[in-house]
Each structure stands twice: as structure tokens, then as C-alpha cells.
Amino acid sequence: MITSAVAAAVVAVWTFDGGNEGWSANSHITNVVVRDGKFQGRTVDWDPMLVRRGLDLRATPWQVVVVRMRSSLAGPGQLYWTGETTGKHGGFDPHKATSFEIPAGGEFREIVIVPFWQGERTIRQLRLDLFDGTDFQIDSIRVVEWGGGAAPRSDVFEWTFGDNLAAWRPHPATDVLYA
């Protein structure tokens, strides 16, 4: 779970307790089912993806996406975002994506994705790309805004923190530091 000295505001959350909650899988994922609050399936081809359309999320630079999932194999993932709904790829563009690593194992892990999508202003669609050949379960997907949605301070230009960086991490699972 998210722990930090900095308050976080949940912008959007999908827990799959009420079904797929608007997320859909393409044909490169089989055995798709939502059971016990888990969106699950098996990736079977070169471009497996889950898509969530119909969003209206205000994008800021202080937001992160936290995917709580487990996978039978480790491999690469990508989060695509867009404010568009039309075009060659339905609004998605390779320039509007953040890559991340999916760990293997039986434990659910929180994967923190820092999209820096603020130039989009409004997020209308999300796409979560997985990799071929894995069984996966997604427990939740959250968009979280650090600082509780408040504007960041702009009057601090020097920090002394010694060996304790804990308050600077947006989430324990990432090495990205924020000021």
C-alpha cells in the first residue's frame, strides 16, 4: 500500500470488485475473467493490452499510476494515455507511453508508473500493455496525486536530508524522487 510522508489524493481507482469496471482486453489475451476482485487472463500473442475508455481525468505532473498485480513471468509493460479518442490508433500514440517492468512471482506487487502526462491536460483513455506468454491477475489500478492535490511549494530551493530519503519517494516501490 502507498506509504509516504506526503499526503496522496486518489484521482481514480478500479478495484474490479464490480466486474471489469470499463476495462476491456484485446484478442491477444485469453481466459479473461474477473473473479474475487481480480482482472485476470493469459497473454497469448505479441501485443496484449487492456483498454479503459470514457475517462475525464485532469492530468497533473504530480500524478502516478499504481498497478497492483502479479504475473507468472517477469517482463516489460507499457502504460499509454491520451486525451484523444480518434486517429490512426484510436487516439493512442507511442510518444504518450511510459515503460515499466512487471516482476514475476506469486505475490501481488504494486508497480508505480510515473507518466508525466500533464501536457495532455485531460486523460480520456488508458491502455495497459503486457507481454506475451504470462498468466496475470490485476487487483487494482489507481491514479494517485501526491500532495493531496495541493499546489507544490515554490519557495524552497535547498534541502538537507542526510541518509533519509523516505519522505522524497512518491511510493516505496520506485526510485524516482520528487521535490
N, C-alpha and C positions, 0 to 999 in steps of 0.2 A: 504494500500500500504506500501511497505517497506520504513521505515524511520530510519535512523541511522546516527551517526556522522562518521561512517566508510563507505567508498565507496564500492559498490557492483557491480560485473560484472555478467550479465546474461549469463549462460553457455548454457542453453536450455530452450525453452518456448513453451507451447502448449496452445493456446487460443481458439481453437475449432471454430474459425471464418471460417475455410476452411474445415469443416467436422470433422471426428473423429481424424484426423491428426496422424493416425497409431495406436491409442489406440483401443483395442477390449475388449468386455465384454464376460464373460463366460455365460453358460446357467442358472446360479443362479441369473441373472439379466434379468428382462423383461422390456418391453416398452422402449427399448433402442432407443434413438433418439438424434441427435444433432440439436438443434434449437436455433436460435438467439445467437450463440456463446456459448451455454451451452451443455455439455455432460450430459445427464440425463437418469434416469431409476428408476426401483423399484427392490430392492433386495428381493428374494423370497425363498432362501434356505440357507443352513448352510455355504457355502463358496463362497460368491460373490466376484468377482475380475475383475479388468481391467488390461490389459497387454499391454505394449509397447515394441516391439522387434525392432531389427535392429539399435540399438544405437551404438555410438562410442564416449563416454564421458570420458575424462580423469578425474579420481577421485582424489580429494584432501581432506585433513582434514578440510578445511575451507568452505566446501560447505554445503548448506542446501536446502531442497526441500520445496517449499511453494505451498500448495494446497489451492486455493480459491474456497470454496464450501458452500453449505447449505444442510441441512438434516432435514427431518421431525421429526426424533428422535435422541437423543444422543446415542452414543455407541462407541465401540472400532474400531480402524483401524490399519492396518499394511502396511508399505512400505517394499517390498522386492526388492533387487537389486542383480545383478550378472554379472560377466564377462564371464560366461559360457552360452552355448546355447544347450547343450546336457546333458544327465544324467537322473536319476530317475524322477525328476520333471521338466525336460526341462531346467536345469541349476539353478533353484531356490532351496534354502536351508534355513531351519529355523534359521540357525546361521547368515544368511545375511538378517536380517529384523529389523526394528525399529517400535515399537508400539507407537500409539498416540491416542488421544481422539477426536471424532467428536462431536461438540456441536449441539444441536437442535435449531431450530428457523427459522424464515423467512428471516433473514439477511444473506448475504454472509459473511463468515468469512475466514480469512487467517489462515491456520494451518501450523505451522512451524515444520518440521521434520529434526532432526539433525542425519544423518545416520552414520557418522564416517566410511565411506566406503573406505577410502584411500588404505587399504590393497588389494582391488580388482584391483587397478591400472586403469582399463578401465571398464566402465559400458556398458554392451551390451543389458541388458533388465531391465525393471522396472515392478513391479506388485503392484497395489494398492488394498488391501483387505478392504472391507467394512463389514458390519454386516447385518444379516437377518432382514427384515421387515421394511425397511425405503425407502422413496422416496428421491432421491438426485438429485442435479444439481452441476456440476463442471464447474466453469467459466474459470479457468486456472490452469496449473501446471507448476511451474518454478523451475529450478535448478539454484541457485544463489551462487556465490563465493564471500565471504567477503574480503575486502581489494583490490578489483578491480583486483584480480588475482596476485598481487604482493606478493613476499615472505614476511612473517611476520618479524618484527624486532626481533632480538635476543640479543640486548644489553641493554634491560630494565628489571630490576629484582625487582623493587619496584614501587608501585603505591599508590597515595593518592587521594581519590575521595570523601570523605565525604558522604553525602546523595545522591549524583547524580550518579546513575549507568547507565543512559541512553546511554552513549557512549559505554558501555560494552555489551549491548544486541545486538544480531545479528538481532533481529526483536522484535517489541513491544509485539507480541503475545506469546513470550516464556520467560521462566525464566532462560534459560541457559546463562551463562556469559562466555565471551572469553577474554583471554589475549594474 
